[in-house]
Amino acid sequence: MRKTWICAALIASAAFSTAASARTICTIVADASEHGPALRSGECAERFTPASTFKIAISLMGFDAGILQDEHTPSWPYQPGYPDWGGDAWRQPTDASRWIQYSVVWFSQRVAQQLGEKRFQRYARDFRYGNQDVSGEPGKHNGLQGAWINSSLRISPQEQIAFLRRLVNRQLPVSAHAYDITSKVTLIAAAPDGWKIHGKTGTGSPGSNGRYDPAHAYGWFVGWAIKGDQKRVFARLIQDDQPTQPNAGLRARDGLLQELPALADQLTRRSH
């Protein structure tokens, strides 16, 4: 089902390609080993809001802490007042699998709230995730509501790569179960040439006041790909200069998915 969904998304994104006016800020595809070779283009050191790419980190936290048990347990009901700008998909009972597939913000908030401020901050620090600031907007103490969405938390593309390398090599202070289920819920595609691709999109915008500016939206796609004993990590960040549909995160994903198998194989040739 998910493979079909990805194929449909790629077809849909092609229909919007003439309207899309995003610039690519950075693309990195790297070997997952700590000092392995990398293909890099653009400006990759500046920090931006991670937006929903931070769900990868929240997933590891939630499964490690026992708040989440597996990809389908718990399943939490939607309640009036929860964020629902994602449409009807966000108004359904949601488990970890649906959470990642539909990028459901309120599910992230519930996990963060159950972690509490101290544990949430400790995980961000122990993960060495970007600037590690999950405090939220100044003076509002709302980090558990969305420090990762146009707020205090910031990460650069090269820091995304460093975090993903630690994830793939299981160097983060979380349980094997947390790694295993996070890998399950982030699997989005199996390419015809054998690469299994895990990843997460994210869409945000400049500023740290929690407000979304669609005319200058950022779009992330980050994750990892595995084929046999070959492991690659990747990050792409784009920015729009006008409101564009589908959102910037989906277009970052669709563009990189088309290029990723060739880039991963190019990296293999470079390392030999």
C-alpha positions as CSV (number, residue, x, y, z in Angstrom):
1,M,0.0,0.0,0.0
2,R,2.7,2.5,0.9
3,K,4.7,1.7,-2.2
4,T,1.6,2.5,-4.2
5,W,1.1,5.7,-2.3
6,I,4.7,6.8,-3.0
7,C,4.2,6.1,-6.8
8,A,1.0,8.1,-6.8
9,A,2.7,10.9,-5.0
10,L,5.5,11.0,-7.6
11,I,3.0,11.2,-10.4
12,A,1.1,13.9,-8.7
13,S,4.2,15.9,-8.0
14,A,5.1,15.8,-11.7
15,A,1.8,17.5,-12.5
16,F,2.8,20.4,-10.2
17,S,6.4,20.7,-11.4
18,T,5.8,23.7,-13.6
19,A,4.2,25.6,-10.7
20,A,6.9,24.7,-8.2
21,S,9.5,27.5,-7.7
22,A,11.7,26.1,-4.9
23,R,15.4,26.4,-4.7
24,T,17.4,23.6,-3.3
25,I,19.4,24.8,-0.3
26,C,21.3,21.6,0.3
27,T,21.5,17.9,-0.7
28,I,23.7,15.4,1.0
29,V,23.9,11.7,0.4
30,A,26.5,10.0,2.5
31,D,27.9,6.6,3.5
32,A,26.5,5.8,7.0
33,S,29.9,5.1,8.5
34,E,31.1,7.9,10.7
35,H,33.8,9.2,8.3
36,G,32.5,7.7,5.1
37,P,32.4,9.5,1.7
38,A,29.6,11.9,0.9
39,L,28.1,13.7,-2.1
40,R,27.2,17.2,-1.1
41,S,25.8,20.3,-2.9
42,G,24.6,23.6,-1.6
43,E,24.9,25.4,1.7
44,C,24.6,22.7,4.3
45,A,25.8,24.2,7.6
46,E,23.0,26.7,8.4
47,R,20.3,25.6,10.9
48,F,16.6,25.6,10.2
49,T,13.5,24.3,11.8
50,P,13.4,20.5,11.5
51,A,9.6,20.5,11.3
52,S,8.2,17.0,11.0
53,T,11.6,15.4,10.3
54,F,11.9,15.5,14.1
55,K,9.2,12.8,14.3
56,I,12.1,10.3,13.7
57,A,13.7,11.5,17.0
58,I,10.3,11.6,18.8
59,S,9.6,8.0,17.6
60,L,12.9,6.8,19.1
61,M,12.1,8.7,22.4
62,G,8.5,7.3,22.6
63,F,9.4,3.7,22.0
64,D,12.5,3.9,24.2
65,A,10.4,5.4,27.1
66,G,7.6,2.8,26.7
67,I,5.0,5.4,25.8
68,L,4.7,3.7,22.4
69,Q,4.7,-0.1,22.3
70,D,4.7,-1.0,18.6
71,E,3.5,0.4,15.3
72,H,-0.1,-0.1,16.2
73,T,-0.2,0.2,20.0
74,P,-1.3,2.6,21.4
75,S,-3.9,3.9,19.0
76,W,-5.1,7.3,20.3
77,P,-8.4,9.0,19.3
78,Y,-8.6,12.4,17.8
79,Q,-10.2,14.9,20.2
80,P,-11.7,18.3,19.3
81,G,-9.2,21.1,19.8
82,Y,-6.3,19.0,18.4
83,P,-4.4,20.4,15.4
84,D,-6.3,19.3,12.3
85,W,-4.9,21.4,9.5
86,G,-3.8,18.1,7.9
87,G,-7.4,17.3,7.1
88,D,-9.5,14.3,7.7
89,A,-6.4,12.0,8.0
90,W,-5.6,13.8,11.2
91,R,-9.1,13.4,12.7
92,Q,-8.9,9.6,12.8
93,P,-7.7,7.2,15.6
94,T,-3.9,7.3,15.1
95,D,-1.2,4.8,15.9
96,A,2.6,5.1,15.3
97,S,2.3,3.9,11.7
98,R,-0.4,6.4,10.8
99,W,1.4,9.1,12.7
100,I,4.4,8.9,10.5
101,Q,2.5,8.2,7.3
102,Y,0.2,11.2,7.7
103,S,2.6,13.4,9.8
104,V,0.0,13.9,12.5
105,V,1.1,16.8,14.7
106,W,-1.1,16.1,17.7
107,F,0.3,12.6,18.1
108,S,3.8,14.1,18.4
109,Q,2.5,16.5,21.0
110,R,1.0,13.7,23.0
111,V,4.2,11.7,23.0
112,A,6.2,14.9,24.0
113,Q,3.7,15.7,26.8
114,Q,3.9,12.2,28.2
115,L,7.7,12.4,28.2
116,G,7.6,15.7,30.1
117,E,10.0,18.6,29.8
118,K,13.0,17.1,31.6
119,R,13.0,13.8,29.6
120,F,12.3,15.6,26.4
121,Q,15.2,17.9,26.9
122,R,17.5,15.0,28.0
123,Y,16.8,13.0,24.9
124,A,17.4,16.1,22.6
125,R,20.7,16.6,24.4
126,D,21.7,12.9,24.4
127,F,20.9,12.7,20.6
128,R,23.0,15.8,20.0
129,Y,20.1,17.0,17.9
130,G,20.9,20.3,16.3
131,N,20.9,23.2,18.8
132,Q,19.2,20.9,21.3
133,D,16.7,23.7,22.3
134,V,13.3,22.2,22.9
135,S,12.1,25.1,25.1
136,G,9.6,26.5,22.6
137,E,8.8,30.2,22.0
138,P,10.5,32.7,24.4
139,G,8.4,33.1,27.5
140,K,5.6,30.7,26.5
141,H,7.0,27.4,27.8
142,N,5.4,25.6,24.9
143,G,8.2,23.4,23.8
144,L,6.1,20.2,24.3
145,Q,3.5,21.7,21.9
146,G,5.9,22.1,19.0
147,A,9.5,23.3,19.7
148,W,10.3,21.5,16.4
149,I,7.9,23.6,14.3
150,N,9.1,27.1,13.4
151,S,10.2,27.5,17.0
152,S,13.3,27.1,19.2
153,L,14.7,23.8,17.8
154,R,17.1,24.2,14.9
155,I,19.2,21.7,12.9
156,S,21.4,22.0,9.8
157,P,21.4,19.5,6.9
158,Q,24.9,18.3,8.0
159,E,23.7,17.8,11.5
160,Q,20.7,15.8,10.2
161,I,23.3,13.5,8.5
162,A,25.3,13.2,11.8
163,F,22.1,12.3,13.7
164,L,21.1,9.8,11.0
165,R,24.5,8.1,11.1
166,R,24.2,7.6,14.8
167,L,20.7,6.2,14.3
168,V,21.7,3.8,11.5
169,N,24.8,2.6,13.5
170,R,22.7,2.3,16.7
171,Q,24.9,4.7,18.6
172,L,22.0,6.6,20.3
173,P,21.1,5.9,23.9
174,V,17.8,4.0,23.1
175,S,16.7,0.4,23.2
176,A,17.0,-2.0,20.3
177,H,13.2,-2.1,20.3
178,A,13.1,1.7,19.6
179,Y,15.4,1.3,16.6
180,D,13.5,-1.7,15.3
181,I,10.0,-0.1,15.4
182,T,11.2,3.3,14.2
183,S,12.7,1.6,11.2
184,K,9.4,-0.2,10.5
185,V,7.2,3.0,10.6
186,T,9.7,5.0,8.5
187,L,9.9,2.5,5.7
188,I,8.4,4.3,2.7
189,A,9.7,2.7,-0.5
190,A,11.6,-0.3,-1.9
191,A,13.3,0.7,-5.1
192,P,13.4,-1.8,-8.0
193,D,17.2,-2.0,-7.7
194,G,17.1,-3.2,-4.1
195,W,17.4,-0.1,-2.0
196,K,15.0,0.0,1.0
197,I,14.4,3.7,1.8
198,H,13.4,5.0,5.2
199,G,12.6,8.7,5.7
200,K,10.5,11.5,6.9
201,T,9.4,14.8,5.3
202,G,9.0,18.1,7.0
203,T,7.5,21.5,6.0
204,G,8.2,24.7,8.0
205,S,9.1,28.3,7.4
206,P,11.4,31.1,8.7
207,G,10.9,32.6,12.1
208,S,10.6,31.2,15.6
209,N,7.1,32.3,16.6
210,G,5.3,29.1,15.5
211,R,3.6,30.8,12.5
212,Y,3.8,29.2,9.1
213,D,4.7,31.4,6.1
214,P,3.7,29.4,2.9
215,A,5.3,31.9,0.6
216,H,8.8,31.0,2.0
217,A,8.2,27.4,3.1
218,Y,11.1,25.1,3.8
219,G,10.8,21.5,2.7
220,W,12.9,18.7,4.2
221,F,13.3,15.0,3.3
222,V,15.8,13.1,5.4
223,G,16.4,9.4,6.1
224,W,18.5,6.4,5.2
225,A,18.6,3.7,2.5
226,I,19.9,0.1,2.9
227,K,20.8,-2.5,0.3
228,G,22.5,-5.6,1.6
229,D,25.4,-4.4,3.7
230,Q,25.4,-0.9,2.1
231,K,23.9,1.9,4.2
232,R,23.4,5.5,3.1
233,V,22.0,8.5,4.9
234,F,20.5,11.5,3.1
235,A,19.1,15.0,3.6
236,R,17.6,17.5,1.2
237,L,16.3,20.9,2.1
238,I,14.4,23.2,-0.3
239,Q,12.7,26.6,0.0
240,D,9.8,28.1,-1.9
241,D,9.5,31.7,-3.0
242,Q,5.7,31.6,-3.4
243,P,2.9,29.5,-2.1
244,T,3.1,26.2,-3.9
245,Q,1.2,22.8,-3.8
246,P,1.9,20.1,-2.9
247,N,3.8,21.3,0.2
248,A,7.6,21.8,0.1
249,G,8.3,18.7,2.2
250,L,6.5,16.4,-0.2
251,R,8.2,17.9,-3.2
252,A,11.6,17.6,-1.5
253,R,10.8,13.9,-0.9
254,D,9.6,13.2,-4.4
255,G,12.5,14.9,-6.1
256,L,15.1,13.1,-4.0
257,L,13.4,9.7,-4.3
258,Q,13.8,10.0,-8.1
259,E,17.5,10.7,-7.7
260,L,18.4,8.6,-4.7
261,P,19.2,5.2,-6.2
262,A,21.6,6.7,-8.7
263,L,23.2,8.9,-6.1
264,A,23.6,6.0,-3.7
265,D,25.2,3.8,-6.5
266,Q,27.4,6.8,-7.4
267,L,28.6,6.9,-3.8
268,T,29.3,3.1,-3.9
269,R,31.5,3.6,-7.0
270,R,33.4,6.5,-5.3
271,S,34.1,4.5,-2.2
272,H,35.8,1.6,-4.2
